[in-house]
Amino acid sequence: MPTPTNRIVLSTSLALALLLAQALTIRFAPSELAVRIVLPATIALVPLALWPQRRFAGVWVMFVGLAANLAAILSNGGLMPIRYDTVVHAVGEARAATYAPGAWMPRSKDVLLAPGDGRLVALGDEIIVRTGRRGFAVSAGDLVILAGMAVLVAQASWEWQRRRAPRGEGGVPTPRAARHPATTGRTPR
């Protein structure tokens, strides 16, 4: 039977493998069909992979972000919706003009919405993150996932520190001053 640490490593590895498969499909898919299948499938499977870590609040926050992304993607035929003006703000007018409205944007997870088209557009890639002169678009769900990851890292760090703390009577962590006589000004005997 796997130990709790091994289960965490295994579930995290599986979630990362799903994300890697998604990224490779998006990058190298010759047509949109593969992306339309793999994108929602991997987003739906990541919560199953992370289920063994459900005791962490950060994982539940990530589940909310994944659900928001999945809702936007499924309601738009398996691709994340993005508006033309968002693409212009992210990569510039010249590059944005190379994409056809209502079609998959090659080497991305996005479908460029025609004016007035799309469902759950507010959950799509609407937020611009600047990287120099250009940028890239992320969804509100992506930001929630990132926040969940931060909470998860903080929780895991806190738990790791608690496990490492020496225990006194009854399993209660020993106060720092009692563990380190130099901090109390007393000389150890």
C-alpha positions in Angstrom: 0.0 0.0 0.0 1.4 3.4 -1.0 2.4 5.8 1.8 0.6 9.2 2.0 3.8 10.9 0.6 3.9 8.4 -2.3 0.2 9.1 -3.1 0.8 12.8 -3.2 3.9 12.4 -5.4 1.9 10.0 -7.7 -1.2 12.2 -8.0 0.9 15.3 -8.6 2.9 13.5 -11.2 -0.2 12.3 -12.9 -1.7 15.8 -13.0 1.5 17.2 -14.4 1.6 14.5 -17.1 -1.9 15.4 -18.1 -0.9 19.1 -18.4 2.2 18.1 -20.4 0.0 16.0 -22.8 -2.3 19.0 -23.2 0.5 21.4 -23.9 2.2 19.1 -26.4 -1.2 18.5 -28.2 -1.9 22.3 -28.3 1.6 23.0 -29.7 1.9 20.2 -32.2 -1.6 19.4 -33.3 -2.0 19.6 -37.1 -5.7 20.2 -36.8 -8.2 21.6 -34.2 -9.9 18.2 -33.7 -7.1 16.9 -31.5 -7.2 20.1 -29.4 -11.0 20.0 -29.1 -10.8 16.5 -27.6 -7.6 16.7 -25.5 -8.2 20.1 -23.9 -11.5 19.3 -22.2 -10.5 15.7 -21.4 -7.3 16.8 -19.6 -9.0 19.5 -17.7 -11.7 17.1 -16.6 -9.1 14.4 -15.6 -6.8 16.7 -13.5 -9.3 16.9 -10.6 -9.4 13.1 -10.6 -5.6 13.0 -10.4 -5.5 15.5 -7.6 -8.4 13.8 -5.6 -5.9 12.2 -3.1 -4.9 15.7 -2.1 -8.4 16.9 -1.5 -7.7 17.5 2.2 -5.9 20.7 1.2 -8.0 23.8 0.7 -5.7 24.9 -2.2 -6.8 21.9 -4.2 -10.4 22.8 -3.8 -9.6 26.4 -5.0 -7.9 24.8 -8.0 -11.0 22.7 -8.6 -13.1 25.9 -8.8 -10.7 27.3 -11.4 -10.7 24.1 -13.4 -14.5 24.0 -13.4 -14.7 27.5 -14.7 -12.3 26.8 -17.5 -14.1 23.5 -18.4 -17.5 25.3 -18.5 -16.2 27.9 -20.9 -14.4 25.3 -23.1 -17.3 22.9 -23.3 -19.8 25.6 -24.1 -17.6 26.7 -27.0 -17.1 23.3 -28.7 -14.0 22.2 -26.8 -11.9 25.4 -27.2 -11.4 28.4 -24.9 -13.2 31.5 -26.2 -11.2 34.7 -26.9 -12.4 38.0 -28.3 -10.7 39.8 -31.2 -9.9 42.9 -29.1 -8.2 40.7 -26.5 -6.0 39.2 -29.2 -5.2 42.7 -30.5 -4.2 43.9 -27.0 -2.1 40.8 -26.4 -0.2 40.4 -29.7 -1.0 43.5 -31.8 -3.2 44.3 -34.7 -1.0 42.8 -37.4 -0.8 39.4 -35.8 -4.4 39.4 -34.7 -5.5 40.1 -38.3 -4.0 36.7 -39.4 -6.7 34.8 -37.4 -10.1 34.1 -38.9 -13.1 34.9 -36.7 -15.0 31.9 -35.5 -12.0 29.6 -36.1 -9.4 27.8 -34.0 -6.2 29.8 -33.5 -3.4 27.4 -34.5 -1.0 26.4 -31.8 -3.3 27.6 -29.1 -6.3 26.4 -27.1 -8.4 29.3 -28.3 -11.3 29.9 -30.7 -11.4 33.5 -32.0 -15.0 34.6 -31.5 -16.8 36.4 -34.2 -18.5 39.6 -32.9 -21.5 38.7 -30.8 -20.6 35.0 -30.8 -19.6 32.6 -28.1 -20.9 31.4 -24.8 -19.6 32.1 -21.3 -17.2 34.6 -22.9 -16.5 36.2 -19.5 -14.9 32.9 -18.4 -12.7 32.8 -21.5 -9.3 34.2 -22.1 -10.0 37.9 -21.3 -7.2 39.0 -19.0 -4.0 40.3 -20.6 -0.7 39.5 -18.9 2.1 41.8 -20.3 5.5 40.4 -21.1 7.4 43.4 -22.5 5.6 44.9 -25.6 3.5 41.8 -26.1 1.4 39.7 -23.8 -0.8 36.7 -23.5 -4.3 36.2 -22.4 -5.5 34.2 -19.4 -8.9 33.4 -18.0 -10.4 34.1 -14.6 -10.2 30.3 -14.1 -6.5 30.4 -14.7 -6.0 33.0 -12.0 -8.1 31.0 -9.6 -6.0 27.9 -10.4 -2.8 29.9 -9.7 -4.3 31.2 -6.4 -5.1 27.6 -5.5 -1.6 26.6 -6.2 -0.3 29.4 -3.9 -2.6 28.3 -1.1 -1.6 24.6 -1.7 2.1 25.5 -1.5 1.5 27.5 1.7 -0.5 24.7 3.3 2.0 22.1 2.3 4.9 24.2 3.8 3.0 24.7 7.0 2.3 21.0 7.4 5.9 20.1 6.6 7.1 22.5 9.3 4.6 21.2 11.8 5.7 17.6 11.2 9.3 18.5 11.7 8.7 20.3 15.0 9.9 18.3 18.0 7.0 17.0 20.2 6.7 17.4 23.9 4.3 15.6 26.3 1.0 14.5 24.7 2.4 15.1 21.1 2.1 18.9 21.5 4.9 20.8 19.6 7.5 22.0 22.0 7.8 25.9 22.1 10.8 27.3 20.4 12.4 28.7 23.6 12.2 25.3 25.2 14.0 23.7 22.3 16.7 26.3 22.0 18.2 27.3 25.4 20.3 30.0 23.7 17.1 32.0 22.9 16.1 32.1 26.6 19.5 33.3 27.8 20.0 30.2 29.9 23.0 28.0 29.7 22.2 24.3 28.8 23.2 21.9 31.7 
